[in-house]
Each structure stands twice: as structure tokens, then as C-alpha cells.
């Protein structure tokens, strides 16, 4: 369960990831759109169809309301359960899933404080938005105890016998209603130096002179495809 003390980081970093192929269109639009409003912006969709379908029907019980798919999703920590699934789907070569793994994914980084100061409507969750017991809040001060901050800092987040709710809590989200303007970004992060150069080139092509792109291999799983015997 979330801790009762205020152990949140300052600032509170939030991260959205997307496939590198999607960056040119995102940069051209100047914003990220919610799943319900993204239209043709995504060249490569890494999300699972069943999860996206569920998010289109999961109500958000506090203002501005709507459903989860009406919001641009951010996580509070890297190596999320969703990224783990993407990496495992690649490793196992699962049919019907996005096949490329997590290496081509790019983190877009901002902070709760930036979003809050900009006056954008947002909602935070204490865990996976698809889970029925997940709760939501729009109170900035409630973030101190809503999110399990020690778990966000942990490298291993899997469920254990004495706490079978860790995976759900690690998937806590910060949801920005409808769209997120890119001028609120602090920078980008990728898995390798080679990816950094690719992303820098995409950003330069979009007119960004000195884009900040960091290499964070520990934010990825990086599984390789298993051999079929």
C-alpha cells in the first residue's frame, strides 16, 4: 500500500514513452494527444489492443471526468509493467503483439509541477487504471500519499507473497486531459548512444537546436529475441 508519509520526490518527474517512429508527427503537432484523440499521429502503436479498449471504457470518477483514454498518460517511474510486457512480447516473439521490443522507445520527460503551474487539467491514479480498486485524485497535496513513492524508486516491483498489489501500484499514472503541449517537456531519454543520435537528428529536423537527450539504459529491459529451437 502507499506510504502514509510524504516521501515524494521534488520535483515529481513524469514520463511518457512512444516509438521513435512517432516522433516526427508528434513534433509537427507540437503536442501529445490522448488515445481517444490521437487519430493518425502514431506511425507505430506499441499498446496492446485489449488494454486500449478497456481504457476507452474505464470511467475517471473525478473532474474533468470522461474515460482514461481521454487523457495523455504518464508514469511516475521508468521500467513500468507496460514496458516489461513490451520487452517480454519481443523476447518471446508473441504473435499479434508489437514486435520491436523496448529499445526503439523514447521517454518524453516533464514534471507534475510544470503541468500544474500551466493550469492543465490532470488526474493522478494510485495504480493501474484498468484495475477496479485503483483510486484517482486531482489534489496536488494528495500525491504525497496517493502514490507509493518507495516502490517507484525500487528496481524490482513484482508481486510478492506478503504484498500481492505491487505490480498494480507500480503502474500508477499521471493523466493529462486531452493533450499535452511539448513546450512543457524537460527532455528525452533513450536506451543507447546510437538511439540518442537518431532522436537528436529527428529533433534537429524539427527545428530544435540543442535538444536534451539522455542515455538511460537502466530505464529499459532490453531483452533480445529468444532463438526458436
FIFIDREN-185562 format. One record per atom (N, C-alpha, C, O): x, y, z. Coordinates in steps of 0.2 Angstrom, whole numbers, padded with zeros to 4 digits, always signed. Atoms other than C-alpha are relative to their C-alpha. Example, Ala and Ser with C-alpha at 12.3 -4.5 7.8 and 13.67 -1.06 7.14 Angstrom:
BEGIN
+0004-0006+0000/+0062-0022+0039/+0004+0006+0000/+0009+0005+0003/-0004-0006-0001/+0068-0005+0036/-0004+0005+0003/-0001+0011+0004/
***
This chain:
BEGIN
+0004-0006+0000/+0000+0000+0000/+0004+0006+0000/+0010+0006+0002/-0003-0006+0000/+0005+0018-0002/+0002+0002+0007/-0002+0001+0012/-0002-0002-0006/+0015+0025+0012/-0004+0006+0003/-0007+0010-0001/+0004-0005-0003/+0007+0037+0025/+0004+0006+0001/+0002+0012+0003/-0004-0006+0000/+0022+0049+0024/+0002+0003-0006/+0001+0000-0012/-0001-0004+0006/+0027+0062+0012/+0007-0002-0003/+0012+0002-0001/-0006+0002+0002/+0041+0053+0003/+0001+0002-0008/+0005-0001-0011/+0000-0002+0007/+0038+0061-0015/+0006+0003-0002/+0009+0007+0003/-0005-0004+0002/+0052+0067-0025/-0001+0007-0001/-0007+0009-0002/+0001-0007+0001/+0054+0086-0028/+0006+0002-0005/+0012+0002-0003/+0007+0000+0002/+0051+0089-0042/-0002-0007-0001/+0002-0012-0001/+0003+0006+0002/+0040+0075-0047/+0000-0001-0007/-0003+0001-0011/-0001+0001+0007/+0046+0068-0063/-0006-0005-0003/-0008-0009+0001/+0005+0005+0003/+0033+0060-0075/+0003-0001-0007/+0007+0003-0010/-0003+0002+0006/+0037+0051-0091/-0005-0004-0004/-0009-0008-0002/+0004+0003+0005/+0028+0046-0107/+0005-0003-0005/+0009+0000-0007/-0005+0003+0005/+0036+0034-0119/-0004-0002-0007/-0010-0003-0007/+0003+0001+0007/+0032+0032-0138/+0006-0003-0004/+0012-0002-0003/-0005+0003+0005/+0041+0023-0153/+0003+0006-0003/+0000+0011-0005/-0003-0006+0003/+0054+0034-0161/-0003+0001-0007/-0002+0007-0009/+0004-0001+0006/+0044+0032-0177/-0005+0005+0000/-0007+0009-0005/+0005-0005-0001/+0031+0043-0170/+0002+0007+0002/-0002+0011+0001/-0003-0006-0002/+0042+0057-0165/-0001+0006-0005/-0004+0011-0004/+0001-0005+0005/+0041+0067-0182/-0007+0003+0000/-0008+0009+0000/+0007-0002+0000/+0022+0068-0181/-0002+0003+0006/-0005+0008+0006/+0001-0003-0006/+0022+0072-0163/+0003+0007+0000/+0000+0012+0002/-0003-0006+0000/+0034+0086-0165/-0003+0005-0005/-0004+0011-0004/+0003-0005+0004/+0025+0093-0180/-0007+0003+0003/-0009+0008+0002/+0006-0002-0003/+0009+0093-0170/+0001+0005+0006/-0003+0009+0008/-0002-0004-0006/+0018+0101-0155/-0003-0002+0006/-0003+0002+0011/+0003+0002-0006/+0009+0091-0143/-0001-0008+0000/-0001-0011-0006/+0003+0007-0001/+0004+0073-0137/-0007+0001+0001/-0010+0005+0004/+0007+0001-0001/-0014+0068-0139/-0002-0006+0004/+0002-0011+0004/+0002+0005-0003/-0024+0057-0129/-0002-0006-0005/-0002-0005-0011/+0002+0006+0005/-0028+0039-0136/-0006+0001-0004/-0007-0001-0010/+0007-0001+0004/-0046+0045-0140/+0001+0005-0005/-0003+0005-0010/-0001-0006+0005/-0039+0060-0150/+0006+0000-0004/+0007+0004-0008/-0006+0000+0003/-0023+0054-0157/-0001-0001-0008/+0003+0002-0011/+0001+0001+0007/-0030+0049-0174/+0006-0003-0003/+0008-0008-0001/-0006+0003+0004/-0016+0046-0187/+0007+0002+0003/+0012+0001-0001/-0007-0002-0002/-0002+0053-0176/+0005-0005+0001/+0011-0004+0000/-0005+0006-0001/+0005+0036-0172/+0002-0004-0006/-0003-0007-0009/-0002+0004+0005/+0015+0028-0185/+0001-0007+0002/+0000-0012-0002/-0001+0007-0003/+0019+0013-0174/-0003+0000+0007/-0001+0004+0012/+0004+0001-0006/+0007+0008-0160/+0003-0006+0004/+0003-0011+0002/-0003+0005-0004/+0015-0001-0146/-0004-0003+0006/-0003-0008+0009/+0005+0002-0005/+0000-0003-0135/-0004-0006-0002/-0005-0007-0008/+0004+0006+0001/-0010-0019-0133/-0007+0002-0001/-0010+0006+0002/+0007-0002+0002/-0027-0018-0141/-0005-0001+0005/-0009+0003+0006/+0005+0001-0005/-0036-0026-0127/+0000+0005+0006/-0005+0007+0009/-0001-0005-0006/-0029-0013-0114/-0003+0006-0003/-0006+0010+0001/+0003-0006+0003/-0033+0001-0126/-0008+0000+0000/-0011+0005+0002/+0008+0001+0000/-0051-0005-0127/-0003+0001+0007/-0008+0004+0008/+0003-0001-0006/-0053-0006-0109/+0001+0007+0003/-0004+0009+0006/-0001-0007-0002/-0046+0011-0106/-0005+0005-0003/-0006+0010-0001/+0005-0004+0003/-0059+0018-0118/-0007-0001+0004/-0011+0003+0002/+0006+0001-0004/-0072+0012-0106/+0000+0001+0007/-0005+0000+0011/-0002-0001-0007/-0064+0015-0089/-0002+0007+0002/+0002+0011+0000/+0002-0007-0002/-0073+0030-0081/+0006+0003+0004/+0009-0001+0009/-0004-0004-0005/-0062+0043-0072/-0005+0004+0004/-0009+0008+0002/+0006-0002-0004/-0073+0047-0057/+0001+0007+0003/-0003+0009+0008/+0000-0007-0002/-0067+0065-0054/+0002+0004-0006/+0004+0002-0011/-0001-0005+0005/-0066+0081-0064/+0007+0000-0003/+0012-0001+0001/+0006-0001+0005/-0064+0083-0079/-0004-0006-0002/-0007-0005-0007/+0004+0006+0002/-0071+0065-0080/+0002-0003-0006/+0008-0003-0008/-0001+0003+0007/-0073+0056-0096/+0003-0007+0002/+0001-0010+0007/-0004+0007-0001/-0063+0039-0098/+0007+0001+0000/+0010+0006-0002/-0007+0000+0000/-0045+0035-0096/+0003+0002-0007/+0008+0005-0007/-0003-0002+0007/-0042+0036-0115/-0001+0007-0002/+0002+0009-0007/+0000-0007+0001/-0047+0054-0114/+0006+0004+0002/+0006+0010+0002/-0006-0003-0003/-0030+0058-0106/+0006-0003-0003/+0007-0008-0005/-0007+0002+0002/-0012+0058-0111/+0003-0003+0006/+0004+0000+0012/-0002+0004-0006/-0004+0045-0099/+0008+0001+0001/+0012+0001-0004/-0006+0000-0002/+0012+0047-0090/+0001-0004+0006/-0003-0005+0010/-0002+0004-0006/+0021+0036-0077/+0004+0004+0004/+0007+0009+0002/-0004-0003-0005/+0030+0041-0061/+0007-0003+0000/+0011-0001+0004/-0006+0003+0000/+0044+0029-0064/+0002-0004-0006/-0003-0006-0010/-0002+0004+0006/+0054+0020-0078/-0002-0007+0001/-0004-0009+0007/+0001+0007-0001/+0053+0001-0081/-0006-0002+0003/-0007-0006+0007/+0006+0001-0002/+0035+0001-0080/-0003-0007-0001/+0001-0010-0006/+0003+0006+0002/+0024-0015-0080/-0001+0000-0008/-0001-0006-0011/+0001+0000+0007/+0019-0010-0098/+0006-0001-0004/+0006-0004-0009/-0007+0001+0004/+0037-0008-0104/+0002-0007+0001/+0005-0010-0004/-0002+0007-0001/+0040-0025-0096/-0003-0005-0005/+0000-0009-0008/+0004+0004+0004/+0026-0033-0106/+0003+0001-0007/+0003-0004-0011/-0003-0001+0007/+0033-0025-0122/+0006-0003-0001/+0007-0007-0006/-0006+0003+0001/+0050-0031-0119/-0001-0008+0000/+0003-0011-0004/+0001+0007+0000/+0044-0049-0115/-0004-0002-0006/-0002-0008-0009/+0004+0002+0006/+0032-0049-0130/+0006-0001-0006/+0005-0006-0010/-0006+0000+0005/+0048-0046-0141/+0004-0006+0002/+0006-0010-0003/-0005+0006-0001/+0059-0059-0132/-0004-0006-0002/+0000-0011-0004/+0004+0006+0002/+0045-0072-0134/-0002-0001-0007/-0004-0006-0009/+0002+0000+0006/+0041-0067-0151/-0008-0002-0001/-0010-0005-0005/+0007+0001+0000/+0022-0067-0147/-0003+0003-0006/-0002+0008-0008/+0004-0002+0006/+0010-0066-0162/-0005+0005+0002/-0008+0004+0008/+0006-0005-0001/-0002-0052-0163/+0002+0006+0004/-0002+0010+0006/-0003-0006-0005/+0009-0040-0152/+0005+0004-0004/+0008+0002-0009/-0005-0004+0003/+0020-0026-0157/+0007-0003+0001/+0008-0005+0007/-0005+0005+0000/+0036-0035-0161/+0007+0003+0002/+0012+0000+0003/-0007-0003+0000/+0050-0022-0159/+0004+0001+0007/+0009+0003+0007/-0004+0000-0007/+0054-0023-0140/+0000+0007+0002/-0003+0012-0001/+0000-0007-0003/+0058-0008-0129/+0006+0004-0003/+0006+0010-0001/-0005-0004+0002/+0074-0002-0137/-0002+0006-0005/+0002+0011-0004/+0002-0005+0004/+0066+0009-0150/-0005+0005+0004/-0007+0010+0001/+0005-0005-0003/+0055+0018-0137/+0004+0006+0003/+0010+0005+0006/-0003-0007-0002/+0059+0036-0132/-0005+0002+0006/-0011+0003+0005/+0004-0003-0005/+0054+0043-0115/+0000+0008-0001/+0005+0011-0003/+0001-0007+0000/+0047+0061-0115/-0001+0002+0007/-0006+0000+0010/+0000-0001-0007/+0050+0069-0098/-0002+0007+0002/-0001+0012-0002/+0003-0007-0002/+0041+0083-0089/+0000-0001+0008/+0002-0006+0011/+0001+0001-0007/+0036+0086-0071/-0007+0002+0002/-0010+0005-0002/+0007-0002-0003/+0020+0087-0061/-0001+0007+0001/-0006+0011-0001/+0000-0007-0001/+0025+0104-0056/-0001+0005-0006/-0005+0010-0006/+0001-0003+0006/+0026+0110-0074/-0007+0000-0002/-0010+0005-0004/+0007+0001+0002/+0009+0103-0078/-0005+0004+0004/-0009+0008+0002/+0004-0003-0004/+0001+0110-0063/+0000+0008+0000/-0005+0011+0000/-0001-0008+0001/+0008+0128-0065/-0003+0002-0006/-0005+0008-0007/+0003-0002+0006/+0002+0128-0083/-0007+0000+0000/-0011+0002-0005/+0007+0000+0000/-0015+0125-0077/-0004-0005-0004/-0010-0004-0005/+0003+0005+0004/-0018+0110-0087/-0004-0005+0005/-0002-0007+0010/+0004+0005-0004/-0032+0098-0080/+0003-0007+0000/+0005-0009-0005/-0003+0007+0000/-0025+0082-0074/-0003-0004+0006/-0007-0001+0010/+0002+0004-0005/-0029+0067-0063/+0005-0005+0001/+0009-0007-0004/-0005+0005-0002/-0017+0055-0054/-0004-0006+0002/-0009-0006+0005/+0002+0006-0003/-0020+0037-0050/+0005-0003+0005/+0011-0002+0004/-0005+0003-0005/-0013+0026-0036/+0002-0007-0003/+0006-0010+0000/-0002+0007+0003/-0011+0011-0048/-0002+0000-0007/-0005+0004-0010/+0002+0002+0007/-0015+0003-0065/-0007+0002-0001/-0012+0000+0003/+0006-0002+0001/-0030+0012-0072/-0005-0005-0002/-0011-0003-0002/+0005+0005+0002/-0038-0004-0078/-0002-0004+0006/-0007-0007+0005/+0002+0004-0006/-0039-0011-0060/-0006+0003+0003/-0006+0009+0004/+0006-0003-0004/-0056-0009-0051/+0001+0003+0006/-0002+0008+0008/-0001-0003-0006/-0048-0005-0035/+0004+0007+0000/+0005+0010+0005/-0005-0006+0001/-0037+0009-0042/-0005+0007+0002/-0010+0007+0000/+0004-0007-0001/-0042+0027-0035/+0004+0005-0003/+0009+0005-0005/-0002-0006+0004/-0040+0044-0043/+0000+0006+0005/-0004+0006+0009/+0000-0006-0003/-0036+0061-0037/+0002+0006-0004/+0006+0005-0009/-0003-0006+0003/-0034+0079-0043/+0003+0005+0005/+0004+0011+0003/-0003-0005-0005/-0027+0086-0027/+0008-0001+0000/+0010-0006+0001/-0007+0000+0001/-0009+0090-0029/+0003-0002+0007/+0008-0006+0007/-0003+0002-0006/-0005+0088-0010/-0001-0007+0001/+0002-0011+0005/+0001+0007-0001/-0013+0071-0010/+0005-0005-0004/+0005-0011-0002/-0005+0004+0004/+0001+0065-0022/+0005-0003+0005/+0008-0008+0004/-0005+0003-0005/+0012+0063-0006/-0002-0007+0003/+0003-0010+0004/+0002+0007-0003/+0002+0048+0000/-0004-0004-0005/-0004-0010-0004/+0004+0004+0005/-0008+0043-0016/+0005-0005-0003/+0003-0011-0004/-0004+0004+0004/+0007+0036-0025/+0005-0003+0005/+0008+0000+0010/-0005+0003-0004/+0019+0023-0017/+0007+0002-0002/+0010-0002-0007/-0007-0003+0002/+0035+0033-0019/+0006-0005+0001/+0010-0006-0003/-0006+0004-0001/+0047+0020-0011/+0000-0006-0006/+0005-0008-0008/+0001+0005+0005/+0040+0007-0024/+0002+0003-0007/+0005-0001-0011/-0002-0004+0006/+0043+0020-0038/+0007+0000-0001/+0010+0000-0006/-0007+0000+0000/+0061+0020-0033/+0003-0007+0000/+0009-0008-0002/-0003+0007+0000/+0063+0001-0032/+0001-0002-0007/-0002-0001-0012/-0001+0003+0006/+0071-0008-0046/-0004-0006-0002/-0006-0007-0007/+0005+0006+0001/+0060-0024-0043/-0006+0002+0003/-0007+0004+0009/+0006-0002-0002/+0042-0021-0042/-0005-0006+0000/-0011-0005+0001/+0005+0006+0000/+0034-0039-0044/-0003-0001+0006/-0001+0001+0012/+0004+0002-0005/+0021-0045-0033/+0004-0005+0004/+0007-0010+0002/-0003+0005-0004/+0027-0055-0018/-0005-0003+0005/-0010+0001+0006/+0005+0003-0004/+0018-0066-0006/-0003+0004+0006/-0009+0004+0007/+0002-0004-0005/+0017-0053+0008/-0003+0007-0003/-0006+0011+0001/+0003-0007+0004/+0011-0039-0005/-0001-0002-0007/+0003-0002-0011/+0002+0002+0007/+0002-0045-0020/-0003+0006-0004/-0007+0005-0009/+0003-0006+0003/-0003-0027-0025/+0006+0004-0003/+0005+0010-0005/-0006-0004+0002/+0015-0021-0030/-0001+0002-0008/+0001+0008-0009/+0000-0001+0007/+0013-0023-0049/-0005+0006-0002/-0004+0010-0006/+0006-0005+0001/-0004-0013-0049/+0003+0007+0002/+0002+0012-0002/-0002-0006-0003/+0004+0001-0038/+0005+0003-0005/+0006+0009-0005/-0006-0002+0004/+0020+0002-0049/-0003+0004-0007/+0000+0008-0010/+0003-0003+0006/+0008+0007-0064/-0004+0006+0001/-0008+0008-0003/+0003-0006-0001/+0002+0022-0056/+0001+0005-0005/+0006+0006-0008/-0001-0005+0006/-0001+0036-0069/-0002+0007+0002/-0006+0009+0007/+0002-0007+0000/-0002+0055-0071/-0003+0001-0006/+0000+0001-0011/+0004+0000+0007/-0016+0058-0084/-0001+0008-0001/-0004+0011+0003/+0001-0007+0002/-0016+0075-0093/-0006+0000-0005/-0006-0004-0010/+0006+0000+0003/-0033+0079-0100/+0001+0002-0008/+0003+0007-0009/+0000-0001+0008/-0034+0078-0120/+0006+0001-0003/+0008-0003-0008/-0007-0001+0004/-0017+0085-0125/+0005+0003+0005/+0003+0006+0010/-0006-0002-0004/+0000+0089-0118/+0005+0004-0005/+0007+0001-0009/-0005-0004+0004/+0010+0103-0126/+0007-0001+0001/+0009-0002+0007/-0007+0002+0000/+0028+0099-0130/+0004+0005+0004/+0010+0003+0006/-0005-0005-0003/+0035+0115-0123/+0000-0001+0008/+0005+0002+0011/-0001+0002-0008/+0032+0108-0105/+0005-0006+0001/+0006-0008+0006/-0005+0006-0001/+0045+0094-0109/+0006+0003+0003/+0008+0009+0001/-0006-0002-0002/+0061+0095-0100/+0006-0004-0004/+0012-0001-0004/-0005+0004+0004/+0070+0082-0112/-0003-0006-0001/-0009-0008-0001/+0002+0006+0003/+0070+0065-0119/+0006-0005+0003/+0011-0003+0005/-0005+0006-0003/+0079+0048-0113/-0001-0006-0005/-0007-0007-0007/-0001+0006+0005/+0084+0033-0124/+0004-0005+0003/+0008-0004+0009/-0004+0006-0003/+0092+0016-0121/+0008+0001-0002/+0012-0001+0003/-0007+0001+0002/+0108+0018-0131/+0003+0007-0003/-0001+0011-0005/-0003-0005+0003/+0120+0031-0138/-0002+0001-0007/-0003+0006-0010/+0002+0000+0007/+0115+0026-0155/-0007+0003-0001/-0008+0007-0006/+0007-0003+0000/+0097+0030-0151/+0000+0007+0001/-0004+0011-0002/-0001-0007-0002/+0102+0046-0144/+0001+0004-0007/-0002+0009-0008/-0001-0003+0006/+0109+0051-0161/-0005+0000-0005/-0007+0005-0008/+0006+0000+0004/+0094+0046-0170/-0005+0005+0002/-0008+0008-0002/+0005-0005-0002/+0082+0056-0159/+0003+0007-0001/-0001+0011-0002/-0003-0007+0002/+0094+0071-0160/-0001+0002-0007/-0003+0008-0008/+0001-0001+0007/+0093+0070-0178/-0008+0002-0002/-0009+0007-0005/+0007-0001+0001/+0074+0069-0178/-0002+0007+0003/-0006+0011+0000/+0002-0006-0003/+0073+0084-0166/+0003+0006-0004/+0000+0011-0005/-0003-0005+0005/+0085+0094-0177/-0004+0001-0006/-0005+0007-0008/+0004-0001+0006/+0075+0091-0192/-0007+0004+0001/-0009+0007-0003/+0006-0004-0002/+0060+0098-0182/+0002+0007+0002/-0003+0011+0004/-0002-0007-0002/+0070+0114-0179/+0002+0001+0007/+0003+0007+0009/-0002-0001-0007/+0076+0111-0161/+0008+0000-0001/+0011-0005-0003/-0007-0001+0001/+0094+0117-0160/+0004-0004+0005/+0009-0007+0003/-0003+0003-0005/+0100+0110-0143/-0004-0005+0004/-0005-0003+0010/+0005+0004-0004/+0088+0096-0138/+0004-0004+0005/+0010-0007+0004/-0003+0004-0005/+0092+0087-0122/-0002-0007+0000/-0008-0008+0001/+0001+0007+0001/+0093+0068-0125/+0005-0004+0005/+0011-0003+0003/-0005+0004-0004/+0100+0057-0111/-0001-0007-0001/-0006-0010-0004/+0000+0007+0001/+0105+0039-0112/-0001-0003+0007/+0003-0002+0012/+0002+0003-0006/+0097+0029-0098/-0001-0008-0001/-0007-0010-0001/+0001+0007+0001/+0100+0010-0101/-0004-0003+0006/-0007-0008+0005/+0003+0003-0006/+0094+0006-0083/-0008+0002+0000/-0011-0001+0004/+0008-0001+0000/+0076+0013-0088/-0003-0005-0005/-0009-0004-0007/+0003+0005+0005/+0074-0002-0101/+0002-0007+0003/+0006-0008+0007/-0001+0007-0002/+0074-0021-0100/+0005-0002-0006/+0009-0006-0004/-0004+0002+0005/+0082-0023-0117/+0001-0007-0002/+0006-0010-0004/+0000+0007+0001/+0078-0041-0119/+0001-0001-0008/-0002+0002-0012/-0001+0001+0007/+0084-0049-0136/-0005-0006-0001/-0007-0010+0003/+0005+0006+0003/+0073-0062-0146/+0003-0007+0002/+0009-0008+0000/-0002+0007-0001/+0075-0080-0140/+0000-0004-0006/-0004-0003-0011/+0000+0004+0006/+0080-0092-0153/-0005-0006+0000/-0007-0009+0006/+0005+0005+0001/+0067-0104-0159/+0004-0007-0002/+0007-0007-0007/-0003+0006+0001/+0073-0122-0157/-0005-0006-0002/-0003-0011-0004/
***
